[in-house]
Amino acid sequence: MTIAHAAVPTFEEYAAAIWPSLYRRAYLLSGNHADAEDLAQQTLIKAHGAWSKVSRAESSDAYVRRILTNTFLSAKRAERRRPERLLGEDPPELGPPPEGPEERMALWPHVRALPPRQRAVIVLRYYEQLNEAEIADALGCSRGTVKSTAHHALAKLRNAVDGSED
């Protein structure tokens, strides 16, 4: 007797299905459309190269999310070695803290100003709704590192928004 297994999608099918969410995640990490597109494409290139592992993973999406996060952090480390400043990249003047859902985008310039690892933790926690263990897995670090990184990121965001040190 043969047990029917769920058909594994081809890479092309998987890439087409995951592109919208992959691009959104890349945008939240990179902060602009051009870099988000490059980051998402680089992630898919790496996923294609490791497709046999990705397709056999318990969660292909989690595997690809980790590729995305690692690719983003690697690029940021490389940028630190060769700093480049583009015109118009300065964050806008600080305004009052957001009061409701309609004003959430006011927080975005402050999130973009966070160091890459802190930004990654904030995006994975509050956009992706991942728990500490899942974030630790995605970043390849301990839960304690996730907790302290989140604590420092939130403190920076609070300070940027309302000038408090708490």
Buried (B, 14 or more C-beta within 10 A) or exposed (E): EEEEEEEEBEBEEBBEEBEEBBBBBBBBBBBEEEBBBBBBBBBBEBBEEEBEEBBEBEEBBBBBBBBBBBBBBEBBEEEEEEEEEEEEEEEEEEEEBBEEEEEEEBBBBBBBBBEBBBBBBBBBBEEBEBEBEBBBBBBEBEBEBBBEBBEBBBBBBBEBBEEEEE
